[in-house]
Amino acid sequence: MIKVGIVGGSGYTGGELLRLLSLHPGAEAVCITSRKLEGTPVGDVHSHLRSICSLKFESPTISEITERCDLVFTAVPHGTAMDWVPGLLDEGAKVVDLSADYRLPLDKFEETYKMKHRAFRKAVFGMPELHPEVKGTGFVANPGCYPTGASLSVAPLVKAGLAERVVFDSKSGISGAGIAPSETSHYPNLAENVIGYKLTTHRHTAEIKQELGRLSPGVRVSFTPHVVPAIRGIMTTAHLLVKDEFVGNIPDKAEISKIYEEFYKDAHFVRMVPGSPSLGGVRGSNFCDIGFEVDGSGDRIVVLSAIDNLVKGASGQAIQNMNLMMGLSETEGLWFPGGAP
């Protein structure tokens, strides 16, 4: 049984990690940290875990964590994980970091997050469908929720050389903003509303460009996020504008389906669906559902993806990475359907 620790477990991703680990046959959470909640039972903070998780929040040292844990999830804000990760790695633990501190190269991180990195280490970007090198590594940077849904939606077509530019429009449930209430998440402001934000400057754009640029250098990427009055889920619409040589000559639907099937033939958690995927189909699960349509104008392919931002967009993907890092089946503890409707 793999012994797991969670640093910073008071937020949504920490609670989701505990929920998923409570169902995992090969891993057990033995430590969860929060300085301000030290001594508080987990069930008093995460009410859905009452009678399920008997842990109390602790404030241990790095050495005390690594003595008890084989692998540690760091579920703390960006800028904070860098205070934990190097010590955990140096003490021999494997680490999956859910913050943004190690997703980007050093210079790109400092440019994007407008801060100096205090303890940079190189990590594997933890999107297993695009990074098979996750298997067996000791340190993974878990991707952001928006980049997961966006990158997976068009990766096969970008790799196939079809894309000149991709314009992403993503709509997220409010849990993606974190557990602390804000002006955006205040019910009267969000209910019956759709709120666009950081229309051209969202920090997750750097991750999307990084991943799609690996598949096709020079592809242009634009990304605009919105918050919608839902708790969970991200629906991403990708407008893939094809290169000049494919204008009026886009592969037909059957050919595009084959491109996806071949690219994702070993991807357990990517499902191709007819038409538009639904958030209900993935809610609470680790699946990414993808549908597409070829625009009759001959210059555009529209692709939609649906994920649960707290599962495939965060904690579920983190456990998927843990499974591969620790030599378990990729689907262990994650092979269950969404909570439709």
Summary of the structure (lengths in Angstrom):
residues: 341
radius of gyration: 19.7
end to end distance: 34.1
largest distance: 64.4
contacts: 1185
relative contact order: 0.15
helix: 31%
strand: 23%
